[in-house]
Amino acid sequence: MKYGVVVFPGSNCDHDAWYATAECAGDESVFLWHKDTEIPKDIDCIILPGGFSYGDYLRCGAIARFSPIMQEVIAFANKGGYVLGICNGFQTLTEAGLLPGTLLRNTSLNFICKDVYLKVSNNSTAFTSAIETGSVIRIPVAHGEGNYFAEPEQIEELENKQRVVFRYSDENGNVNNDFNPNGSINNIAGIINNKGNVLGMMPHPERYSDALLGNDDGLKIFNSLKNFFR
Amino acid sequence: MNKYHAIIDITLRKSILDVQGKAVEQALNSIDFQMISNVRIGKHVELFVEAESPEKANDLVDDASKKLIANPIIEDYIITINEVK
């Protein structure tokens, strides 16, 4: 399979995303520049990486959402193309309207950079097919605005349709307020769209994809995609 | 075409907890401003816009606010338009 990793001015996890997909998962991976107006025909999955696109000016992802490449990403997603938004990429997906809700300031007002446990609550997605439902993975978060918010009706729809894919939990998969780093409703760490081709998540799988770092739980997501596209 | 000066004041919607406002309120309360409450922090945007009339200018700025300047999911905004002489 082949990934396209979008590079915005201010992206800082783009190279990690490339490394995780190309070097760790062993798939083809190329960078896509924010000014590009075309996505190569053979791309299977686009990654919107973490960072501070356009300096996070105005709101996180608000300006990135109108960059030339994003018009192509939106069209790609609407045609069923697979898109993974990580951290700032998740924020950009909500700004673009490809995912519902938005990410507010962390309730603590702190920038949080630490490992978290995530309970995988849905493994019927392309992004989680190689992970067992209910299992727990450990990957890091690094954000100031990761507090997921949506209107109650929207939350109900996400829950009813199993569209919450990752929740902050303890290492045994217990989901409660004590293990909610940022104030997200229902401990939401990652959600997927209705069609199942656009996933946004605040934690960083690409940062734990190389076993040399002592943990490669994040690789499970890229391996899931590999299985899916096989 | 006339030139208008627009001010867009953006605040988090009332139903959303403004953690920044809360922190500032607590700080104020701790330095002898116990009479202060309900602190809300927002953004103040100013810009020039060319339009045929103040109403048209308001419509344009409203459209821009919905699309980019504010996030209607979480923010309210108030637009003030003044003609630039």
Boltz contact constraints between the chains, C-beta under 6 A:
constraints:
  - contact:
      token1: [A, 59]
      token2: [B, 71]
      max_distance: 6.0
  - contact:
      token1: [A, 102]
      token2: [B, 71]
      max_distance: 6.0
  - contact:
      token1: [A, 102]
      token2: [B, 73]
      max_distance: 6.0
  - contact:
      token1: [A, 102]
      token2: [B, 74]
      max_distance: 6.0
  - contact:
      token1: [A, 105]
      token2: [B, 19]
      max_distance: 6.0
  - contact:
      token1: [A, 107]
      token2: [B, 19]
      max_distance: 6.0
  - contact:
      token1: [A, 109]
      token2: [B, 19]
      max_distance: 6.0
  - contact:
      token1: [A, 109]
      token2: [B, 23]
      max_distance: 6.0
